Structure formats: C-alpha cells, structure tokens
Amino acid sequence: MTTLRHGIEGPGDHGTFRHLAEAGEAYLKPQPIPGLPAQIIYESVGPIFSVQPWNVPFWQVLRFSNTTALVGNTALIKHAETLR
C-alpha cells in the first residue's frame, strides 16, 4: 500500500508501472530448472479475457492489462452485466 494524495491509502502508484517497464524483461527471461536439463520459457498465449465489475477501481483494470501486455498478449476487458 502506498499513500496517495490527501493521506488516502491505495494499492499502488506510478512506481509500479515504472518498475514493470524497467524490470519486466528480466521477469520474462528463460529460467533453468535445478537438476534437470530443462528451462521455463515464458511465451504469449494470445488474447486474455477478463470480466470486470463496472464499478471496479481503475487500478485493477490497469494491473490486469499491464501484466497481460508485458508478455505480449492482448487484453480483452468486458464489464459485468449483473452486480449485487
């Protein structure tokens, strides 16, 4: 949690997006599996669909779309039709 304007606490700020932009490539590098002649390779899988409530905080939508786009996927976001 970070403190936003007027002392209100929120889930993040521009520092999170800056971190993804600077260190995102390091997260996607192939990682060796200890003890095996194999490695983990991160690849895009295509469009990723997400249903978000219409009154969701904008931060949640950005968090989904930024990490999805980092890998090279397309983010499809639809507003939920029913809410209680």
N, C-alpha and C positions, 0 to 999 in steps of 0.2 A: 504494500500500500504506500502510496505517496500522497503528500499533502498538496492539494490544488489551491487555487485562489480562495481567499477568504477562510482558510483553515479547513476546508471541506476535504475529507479523505476520499481518494478514488483509487481504482485498480492500476493506474499507470499514467504515464505522460509521454512526451515525445522521446524521452530517453530510451524507451522500449523499442520504438521504431528505428531509432538510430542504431541501437545495438543489433537488431536484425539486419540492417543494411550493412553494417561493418563486419559482423561475425557470422552472418548467415552462410557464407561459402564454407567456412570451417565446419559447420554442422553437417554439411552435405558431403564431405569427403568420405571416400570408402574407409571403413574401419575393419581391421583384421580381427578374426575370432581367435583368441588364445588357444593353442593346442590343436588347431585344425588348419588345413591348407585352404581356407575359405575367407571371405570377407563380406561385410554387409555393404551393399550399394544402394543408395537412395535414388530412385527414379520417379518421374512423374507418372501418374496413372490415368490422367485425363480429367474430365470435369468432376468436381466435387459439389454435391447438392446439400444445402442446409436450409432448414425451415426455422425461421426466427420469429418470435412474437413481434407484433407491430410496435409495442411499447418498450422494446429491449433497449438498453443503453447502447449508444453508438459505438462505444469501446468494444463491446462483444462482437459486433459485426466486423470491425477493423481487425480484431485479433484473429478471427477466422479467416478473413480474406488475405491478410498479410502472410500468415504462415502457409496458406494454400498456394499463393502465388510465388513464394520463395522457392518452392520445389519445381514450379513450372506448370502447375495445374490451373485450371480455370475454375473460379468460384462462382457458383450459381446460388443466389440467395432469394428465397421466397418468403413473403410474410405469411404467418399462420392465419388461417381464416377464422378459427374459433379460439377464444380465450375465456377463461373463467375468472 
